[in-house]
Amino acid sequence: MLAKLPQLFITALVFFFLLALTGPVQAAPSPILVLTLNGTVNPISARYLVSQIEGAEGQAGLVILQLNTPGGSDASMRQIVQAILLSKVPVVAYVAPQGARAASAGAFLTYAAPLAAMAPGTSIGAAHPVLLGGGQPDETMNAKLTNDAASYIISLAQRSGRNAVWAEGAVRQSLSIPAEEALQLHVVDLIAQDLPDLLVQLEGREVSVNGIKITLHTLGVPIQENPPSWWDRFLEAIADPNLAYVLLLVGIFALIAEVFHPTIVAGVIGAIALILALLAMETLPVNWVGILLLIVSAVLFILEVKAPGFGIMGAGGIVTFILGSLLLFNPQGFPLDLENGVSLWLVGGFTAFSLIFFFGVIAAAIRMRSRPHMKLGVDALPGSSGVASSGMNPEGTVLVDGSYWKARSLEGEIQLGQPVFVVGREGLILLVKSKQSELKEGTA
């Protein structure tokens, strides 16, 4: 036993020596969560971003919110801002890629983040509030909206320690600046060419999150992306002014076609298209005056087809259709925002299609409905001539228009082969007289 002690001692020394070389076992660093907002700020994007930011605690060490947005809903923007402010995980707003912008609501999101970066060739600003849903705000309402938005972005600027004076100007005067000027004015903290460059510049930076100083470690850390669900991607896909416009008109036209020429298929297509259009318009700044004008134009087209008014109602339908199309996604009315509204080419195409649809398809359907119904089958037989195919006293069979029918004589016995005349029917039994008696009655 004593002889084995040196051997055990040597083994223990080797073990502790190797343990000292390896050092303490370190846990794998928390990944960096990269989220992308590429489009309008709306309830769909807000739901996605809020859930991801809230779920990042304990799952990620840093959230990078990459922005490329023209703005959007004030309510949705505030939901995302609140999630950023309450997050225990640092959030970096990054306006990218090159050519992107953080306009309107995007400027608020950038100011809400503890750190903000921009790629070269990007811009930020133009954060003056607009009234969604149609119509121009009066002077008092405009002042309230502007003052509220200005105080909100100033509070965000003070919290993040960035330029509050310029932030107020972005709201009150719709100021907009490129990335280089934004860095000079301390609107953002840094300029990064791309995501790898951003991670290099963030390494070792200290950021305050709810009063707690956190040093960022971004080199060699895994990147994690949690894309939106298929349903969110679908809703985002249809939340496009041009697609929503097409769905709305297809729904209206299909239901009109179903009314004038019932097929069930048109009604189903119209209902589905309208449901999708309403889903899309939930996320878009809709001017309900535009929808009303589109409906009025359809009514005028139908009236012109049914009761021609020398083209007056048709011309009115064209004018209201074009105005409704242009105003549909322009809540502020005129001057029109052609960049975010319906494509002029699409408006022109659907104007021509509307004329063809109403003055071609619907006009034909109205003409068909106004024609007297043709009598077919047994209904067409009264007044026809035939021949008795059996003796009738009073019932038997007759051959009329190449078909055999049960028949009943209204004048007694009729011989086989005798010509007959159909005067009526009872169900599927024809009421007949002999051809001779019918001729006599006609002569008398």
QUIKAHU-V82074 format. One record per run of one state. SS is the DSSP state (h for helix, s for strand, l for the rest). FROM is the first residue (numbers start at 1). TO is the last residue. If there is no record, write none. Layout:
ss->SS from->FROM to->TO
ss->SS from->FROM to->TO
This chain:
ss->l from->1 to->1
ss->h from->2 to->22
ss->l from->23 to->30
ss->s from->31 to->38
ss->l from->39 to->40
ss->s from->41 to->41
ss->l from->42 to->42
ss->h from->43 to->55
ss->l from->56 to->59
ss->s from->60 to->69
ss->l from->70 to->71
ss->s from->72 to->72
ss->l from->73 to->73
ss->h from->74 to->86
ss->l from->87 to->90
ss->s from->91 to->95
ss->l from->96 to->100
ss->s from->101 to->103
ss->l from->104 to->104
ss->h from->105 to->112
ss->l from->113 to->114
ss->s from->115 to->118
ss->l from->119 to->122
ss->s from->123 to->125
ss->l from->126 to->138
ss->h from->139 to->160
ss->l from->161 to->163
ss->h from->164 to->172
ss->l from->173 to->175
ss->s from->176 to->178
ss->h from->179 to->184
ss->l from->185 to->189
ss->s from->190 to->191
ss->l from->192 to->194
ss->h from->195 to->202
ss->l from->203 to->205
ss->s from->206 to->209
ss->l from->210 to->211
ss->s from->212 to->215
ss->l from->216 to->222
ss->s from->223 to->225
ss->l from->226 to->229
ss->h from->230 to->238
ss->l from->239 to->240
ss->h from->241 to->260
ss->l from->261 to->264
ss->h from->265 to->281
ss->l from->282 to->287
ss->h from->288 to->306
ss->l from->307 to->311
ss->h from->312 to->327
ss->l from->328 to->343
ss->h from->344 to->370
ss->l from->371 to->376
ss->h from->377 to->380
ss->l from->381 to->384
ss->s from->385 to->388
ss->l from->389 to->391
ss->s from->392 to->392
ss->l from->393 to->394
ss->s from->395 to->400
ss->l from->401 to->402
ss->s from->403 to->409
ss->l from->410 to->413
ss->s from->414 to->414
ss->l from->415 to->418
ss->s from->419 to->426
ss->l from->427 to->428
ss->s from->429 to->434
ss->h from->435 to->443
ss->l from->444 to->444
